[in-house]
Amino acid sequence: MRSAGLSVGVAVLLALAAPVAPAAADGDVAAGHGKAKKCAACHGIDGKAKLPDAPNLAGQNPIYLVAALNAYKSGARKNDMMSLVAPKLSDQDIADLAAYYASLGAAPK
């Protein structure tokens, strides 16, 4: 019984990760830098948050960033600001932003 549950869990994780992995790999760091200017007020152009409630994005895993932005875009994940911003992002915008923020050094804790 436990092994069946584990197999289903692994299958679900693989299914969720598959659609976002190519998008993250297709991101353009330079294009993402330009697009990140709109994100800078909260997340900083350097990926280090400027607001206490905004997360640092510098050095974040690009697959996670793509998944998070897609969740905000679809409404599966809620945040007042991101719910306004994310629906306007194309798949390429998301990939570019993820590539850019992932390319930055991680923010100090």
C-alpha positions in Angstrom: 0.0 0.0 0.0 2.7 2.4 1.0 4.7 1.7 -2.2 1.7 2.4 -4.4 1.2 5.8 -2.7 4.9 6.6 -3.2 4.7 5.7 -6.9 1.6 7.9 -7.4 3.4 10.8 -5.5 6.5 10.4 -7.7 4.4 10.3 -10.8 2.5 13.5 -9.8 5.8 15.3 -9.1 7.2 14.3 -12.4 4.1 15.3 -14.3 4.2 18.7 -12.6 7.9 19.3 -13.2 7.9 18.2 -16.9 6.0 21.2 -18.3 8.1 23.8 -16.5 11.6 22.3 -17.1 11.8 23.2 -20.8 10.5 26.7 -20.1 13.2 27.4 -17.5 15.8 26.1 -19.9 14.6 28.3 -22.7 14.9 31.5 -20.7 17.2 34.3 -21.9 19.1 36.0 -19.0 19.6 39.3 -20.9 15.9 39.5 -21.8 15.0 38.6 -18.2 17.2 41.4 -16.9 15.2 43.9 -19.0 11.9 42.4 -17.9 13.0 42.4 -14.2 12.9 46.2 -14.1 9.2 45.9 -13.6 9.8 43.6 -10.6 12.5 45.7 -9.0 10.2 47.8 -6.7 9.5 44.7 -4.7 12.1 42.1 -5.6 15.0 44.4 -6.5 16.8 44.4 -9.8 19.5 42.3 -8.0 16.9 39.8 -6.7 17.3 41.0 -3.2 13.8 42.0 -1.9 13.1 45.7 -1.2 9.9 45.0 0.8 9.7 42.9 3.9 6.9 40.6 2.5 8.6 40.1 -0.9 10.9 37.1 -1.3 14.5 37.2 -2.5 14.7 35.8 -6.0 18.5 35.9 -6.5 19.9 32.4 -7.1 16.5 30.8 -6.8 15.9 27.5 -8.8 14.5 28.4 -12.2 12.1 25.5 -12.2 10.7 26.7 -8.9 10.4 30.3 -10.3 8.6 29.1 -13.4 6.2 27.0 -11.4 5.5 29.9 -8.9 4.9 32.4 -11.6 2.6 30.0 -13.5 0.7 29.4 -10.2 0.2 33.1 -9.7 -0.8 33.5 -13.4 -3.4 30.7 -13.1 -4.7 31.9 -9.8 -3.7 28.7 -8.0 -1.4 30.8 -5.8 -2.6 34.1 -4.4 -0.9 37.4 -3.7 -2.5 40.8 -4.2 0.4 42.2 -6.2 1.4 39.0 -8.1 -2.3 38.4 -9.0 -2.2 41.7 -11.0 1.2 41.2 -12.5 1.5 37.5 -13.4 -1.5 37.1 -15.7 0.1 39.6 -18.1 3.3 37.5 -18.4 3.8 35.3 -21.4 5.4 31.9 -21.1 8.6 33.4 -22.6 8.5 36.3 -20.1 8.3 33.8 -17.3 11.2 31.7 -18.7 13.3 34.8 -19.1 12.6 36.1 -15.6 13.4 32.7 -14.1 16.6 32.5 -16.0 17.7 36.0 -15.0 16.9 35.6 -11.3 18.5 32.1 -11.2 21.7 33.5 -12.7 22.2 36.0 -9.8 24.1 35.0 -6.7 21.9 34.0 -3.9 20.9 36.7 -1.5 22.5 36.6 1.9 20.3 35.3 4.7 
